[in-house]
Amino acid sequence: MAEILTPDICVIGAGSGGLTTAAASAAFGVPVVLIERGRMGGDCLNYGCVPSKALLAAANHAATIREAQRFGVSAGEPQIDFAAVQRHVADVIATIAPNDSVERFESLGVTVLKASAEFVDARTVSAGGRLVRPRRFVIAAGSSPLVPPIEGLATTPHLTNETIFGLTTCPDHLVIIGGGPIGVEMAQAHRRLGAAVTVIDGETALGREDADLAAVVLDRLRAEGVSIEERTKVVRVEGEAGKIRIQVERRDGSTATIEGSHLLVAVGRTPNVEGLNLEAAGIAYNRRGIKVGRDLRTSNRRAYAIGDIAGGPQFTHLANLHAGLVVRAILFRLPIRAPRDTLPRVTYTDPPLGQVGLTAVEADAQGITTELLTWPYGENDRAQTERRTEGLIKLVVGRRGRLVGAGVVGHAADEITNLLSLAIGKGLTVGDLRDYVSPYPTLSEIGKRAATSYYVPYTRRPFVRRAVALLRRFG
């Protein structure tokens, strides 16, 4: 008879959300079983955020060397050892990995089962020959790269985010299907490291983002030599390693064949629901993932779902937020509501693009009356000293000056997004953004300047001018 474990919480998946849930619960002395079939740390550590940002860091150093002459420093064309770059990526993963390891979590008191999880019934999951029957489940099984049904793709060598970081030689010509954040980040990184790069997108690259902000990023990529084929459908893929042929059809009806040495598929992700036998547990799901309410509960009241598998935006920081919420709900019986319109996101190109809350288009679609405030990077003194004047900020302002959204593209926009996330998450107004004290010279002043512009029309109103005149007269 299989051994039966009866912890308070069973966490399925050891990615960011699952690990945070397990560690936080164990810190309160709660018995936890953590089940993971793959590598500890999940996609973020092994195939996503960490390796991609490590690769981008190397690529950005190469770009900095190329641009040094603009500052009176001669360095020449950088010499790139692609295998050493990938060793750097692997070293970063290895440095962080102990924080997510089986040994660490066992030292916290968590029981870790390295096995696949499969529900037996609404109360029980099977893993590695054991049965786990907890008080509550937290399903944090994540997502995997989506491989679309393109003719010939299944039999043609191709890369995903799970395999591209294993390359030891730089591609001669990397063709990327998908112009979302992953696609454009990898396009710029590999171009800067020496590859020819073509990006193919069926609609517009970075199509989810504000068009003006996305244009700044895409213009930079094109200036660096990345070819971007938009409104182009991939009809068929064929070839062998080193020589891939991609047949495409453009919106105008013309056709072409693009040849490359390597093919990266980056068209999105699919939730890891296969194999969990969710039907046995009475847990409803669809192609987007497990169906949850704002309280992150599934149709099985004993089970929560968090992170990528919960059917919403697929971000590590959202999975961590979900984890904190479900810990509050399970351990302290507190009501929780996952946020919808205040979540930040960043595309980590150079320049990066950050967005928090609603874009102007999204606000309009929801019937929210807004005013749009913009300010260019070129009007920021720090941007001038860095010679990084491309970019702008957009503030989406609702009634009574409340910030309902903000987007920024430009040097260090990823860091500026932190300030915008705080402002929007706390329901602040343009007045709050105007009045905070920003050290000079910093790039974050761009938000303050945009907020101040909200009040410029008031200076032209007759009653304001009369009031000022009276104060000057009698002051």
N, C-alpha and C positions, 0 to 999 in steps of 0.2 A: 504493500500500500504506500502511495506517495506521501512524503512528509508534507504536513500542512503548516504554513506560517500564518500567523494572525497579528500582523502589525497594525498600528493605527492608520498608517498611510502606505499605499503602494504606488510608487512613481514608475511609470513606463516611459523610458527614454532618458538618456544621460547627456542631452544637449544642454544649452544654457538654461532653459526654463526648468528642466527636470533636476539639474544639479542644484539650482538655487532653491527649489522647493525642498529637496532632500536635506541640504545643509541647514536651511533655516529651521526646518521642523526638528532635526536632530539636535540643534542648539538648545531647544526647549525640552530636551529629554524625551521626545516622542519617538517611539519605535517606528522605523522606516525601512521598507524594502525597496531597493532601486534595481530595475531591470533594464539591461542594455544589451542588444544583440551585436552591436558594432563597436566602434572605437569610442572610448570615453571622451566627452567634450563635444561630440556630435559634429554637425556640419560646420558650425562657426569656427571651431578650433582647427579642424582638420582639412576642410575644403572650402571654407567661405571667408568670413571676415578677416581672420588672422592671416592666412597665407596671401589673400588678395592685397591686403594693405601692406604686407611686407614686400610683395613684388612691386607695388606702386611706389613704395619708398625708394627702392633701388632705381626704378625708372626715373623718379623725380630727381635723384642725384645726378643721373646722366644728363637730364635736361638742364640742371643748374650749371653743370660744367660747360655745356654748349652756350649758355647765355652769359657766362662770366665776363666776356669781353665787353658787354654793355656797361659794366661797372669799372672798366679800366684794368681788368684782371685777365691775363692771357692763360688759357689752359688747353685749348685745342680740342679736337674731337676725342671724346672719352673712349677708352679701351674697355670693352665689355666682355667679361668672362661669364657666359650665360650659365654654365654649370655652377660657378661660384655664386651667382645670383640665386639659383635654386637651393644651394646649400644654405645660404642666408635665410631663405624662406623656411627650410626644414629646421634650422637652428632656432628660429623664433617659435615655431610650433613646439619643439622639444623643451624650450625654456618654460613655456606656459603649461605644458601638459601635466606636470606633477600636481598642479592645483586642481586638476580635474580627474586625477587618477583613482583607480580602485583602492589603492593603499590609503590615500588621504581620506576617502569617504568611509572606509572601514574604521579608520582611526577616530572618525567623528561618531561612530556607533551605528552607521548605516550598514544594513545587510545588502551586499551587492551581488546580484545574480547575472552572470554573463551568459545570456541566453535569449531566445526569442520569446515574446509574450503572446499568449493566445487565450482569449476569454473562454471559459468553460460554461459559465452561466452569469447571471447578473451580479453575483457576489464573489466570483472566483476566477482567477487567472492562472494558467499553467505556464511554468517557465523552468526549463532545464530539469525536468523530472520532479519538480516540486509544485505544490499548489499554494497559492497565496490568497488568503481570504481576509482582506483588511476592512477597516471601518469605512475608509474612503479611498477611491482611486484618483490619481492625477495622471492623465494621459498627455505625455509630452514627447510623442514619437517623431515629431518634426516632418520634414519634407525631403524630396529627392528631385534631381533635375528632370524636367519634363522633356521627353524625346518625342517630337511631333511625328505624325504619320506621313512623312515625306517619302515619296517613291525612291527606293534604293538606299535610304539612310541606314536601315538595319544591317545591310551587308557592306557598308562603306565605312572605313576607319574614321572615327570622329571622337572629339574630346568633349567633355563636360567640365563643370567646375570641380568635379571629383577626380579628374585625371590630368587636367592641364598643368597642375603644379608638379607633376612628375616628369615633365620634359627636361632633358639635359642639354639639348641644343636649341638654339633659337630658330623658330620656323622661318623659312625663306619667305613664305607668303601665307599669313594666317587669314582665313576667311571665317567670319563670325556671322552666324544666323541669329539675329536678335539684337535690336538696338536699345534695349533697356539698360538699367544701371550696370549690370554685370557685363553686358556686351561692350559698352563704351569704356568702362574701366579697363577691361582686358585689352581692348583695342589700343588705347593710349599707352598702356604699360608696354605692350610688345612692340609698338612702333618706336617708342623711345629706346628700347633695348635692341633695335636693329632690324625688326621684321617689317616687310611690307604687309599692310593690313587693309582688308575690305570688310565693311559691315553691311549686312543686308537686312532690311526691315520691311515687313509687309505694309506698314503704315508710315508713321514718322518716328525717327529715333527720339528717345526720351519723351515719348508722346504723352505720358502722364503728367509731365511737368509744365509749368507756365511756359508758353512758347517763347517769350522774350528772354527768359532765363536760360532755357535749353539752347537757344540760338547761340549764346555766348560760348557754351561748352562745345557745341558742334562746330562752330567757326574755328575754335582753337584746334580741334582734332583735324579738321581739313587743312588748316595752315601747317600742321605738322606732317601732313602727307597721308592721313587716313582717308581712304575712299569710302564714302557713305552712300549706299544705294537705298533710297527710300521709296515707299509705295511700289515695292518690288516683291513678287511672289517667287519662292523657290519651288520649282516644278519637279525637279529630279536631281538626285545626287548619285555619283558613281566614281569609280576609280580605286586606287590602291594607295598604300602609305607613301607619301611623298608627292603624289600626283592625284589630286582630287578635282573633279569637274562638277560644277554646280550650274544647272540649267535654270535660268530665271526668266520671268515674264514681267515686264514693267506695266504700269498703269496705262500707258499710252498704247499698249498692245505690242510693242516691240519685244523681241526676245534676244537673249545673249547667253553665252557660256563663260563663266568665270572659273579660272583655274587657280588652284592654290596647293601649297604643300601640306597644309594642315587645316582641319575644319573644326571649329568650336560651335557647339549648339548651346545657345543661351536664350531660350524663348520663355523661360519661366520655370516654375516648380510645381510638383504635384504632392499632395499630402500622403504620408506613409500609413495608409489605412489597411493596405493589403496584409493579410496574415494575422491581423488582430482578432478576427472573428467577432467583430462588433455586434453582429446580429444576435449572437448568443447572449450578449449582455444587454440587449435592448437599447443599444446606442445608435441613434439615427445619424446618418452622414450622407454626403453627396460628393460630387467630383471636386468640390472646393475644400472638403474636409469634414470634420465632425461638427454637427450643428450644436451651437451653444447659445444661451441667453446672455444678457449683459452681465449676469453673475457667473459666467463661464461654466455653468452646470450643463450637463448633457441631458438627454431624455431619460437616462438612468440617474436617479437622484443621488446615488452613491458616487457618481463619477464626474470629475471635472476634466475639461480639455483646455490646454494652454499652448501658446506659441503657434508655430506654423500649421499644425494639424487642426487648429481651431477655426480655420476657414477665413481668417481675416488677413490683414497685412503681415508679411513675413519678414520680421525684423528681430534681431537678437534682443534689442532693448525692449521690444514689446513682450517677448517671451519672459524676460526678467521681471517686467512689470506684472504680467499675469501671475507669475510665481508668487510674488509678494502678496497679491490680492487673495489667491486661494489659500495661502497660509493663514491670513487673517480670518478668512471665512471658516476654515476647518478647525483651527486651534482656538479661536476666540469668538466664533459665532457672529462675527461682524458682517453686516450687509456690505456687499461690494458691487461696483459697477465699472466695467472696463470702459475706458475712454474711447471715443470715436473720432472726434474732430480736433484733437489737440496733440496728435502724435507727430513727432518730428521724423524726418527722413533726410538722408544725405546721399548724393552720388559723389564718390570720392575721386573724381577726375581732377585735373589741374587746368583751370580752376574748379574747385568743388562747387556743388549746387545743393543748397539746403532749403527745405520747405517745412513749415509747421502750420497746422490748422488748414483752413480752406484757401484755395486759390480764388482769384476773382471770378473765374468761370464757375467753379464749384459753388461759391456763395450765390451767384446769380441763379444757378440751377435750383437752389434751395429757396429761392424767393427772398433772399436777404439783401436789403439795400445797403450798399457799401460805397465807400470812397477809396480811391487808390492813390497811395503816396509812393513816390519813387525818388531815389537819390543815386547818382552815379559814383562809382569808385573814383573816377577821375577828379572829383571834388574833395577827396580825402587826402590830407597831407601825408599820412603814413604810406598810403598806396603810391604816392608820387615818389617817396624816398626809396621804396622797394621796386620802383618801375613796374608795378603790377596794377595798372589803372583800368584794366578791362573788367567789366562787371557792374552790377547795380543791386539795389535792394528794393523790394516792393512790400509795402504794408497794406493789408486789406483791413479797412476800418469800418466798423458798423456804427450803430446808434450810440450817441453820446461819447464818441471817440474810442469805443472799446475795440481792441485788437481781436479780430476773428481769424486772421491768417497772416503769414509773412513768408516771403521767399527771398533768398539772397544767393547770388553767384559772384564769385570773385576770390581773390587770394584769402585763404583762411576762413572762407564762408562756412566751413564745417564747424569751426569753433564759435563763430558769431551765432550760429543756429542755436547754441546752448542758451544764450541770452534771450533769443526770441522764443524759445520753448518755455522758458520760465515765465516770460511776460504773458504769453497766450494761455499757458496752463493755469495761471493764477488770475486770469480775467482782468489783466491790467489794461490801461488806456494809453493813448498816445501821450497824454499828459505825464503819466508815470515814466514813459520812455524818454520824454523830453527832459524831465527833471533829475534823472539819476546822474551822478557825477562820473564821467568817463575820463580816465587819465589821457593826457595828450602827449604824443600823437599815437593813437591806436586805430585799428581798422574798425573796431566796434562803434566808433563815433558815427559811422555811416547811418546806423539805426537812429541815433539821437537826432541827426540832421534831418532825416526823413520825417521823424515825428514832429519836429519843430515846424516843418513846412505846412503842417495841418492848420497852423494858426495864422499863416500869412494872409489869407483872405480877410480875417477879422481886422487887420490893420488898415484896410481900405474902407471900412464901413464908416459912414459920416458920424454916427454917434460916438464911436470910439475916438475918432480924430478930434471931435469937439471936447471930449473928456480930457484927452491929453493936452489940448490947447489950454483948457481951464486950469489944469494942474500946473502947467508951466507958468501960467499968468499969476496964479496966486500962491505958487509954491515957493 
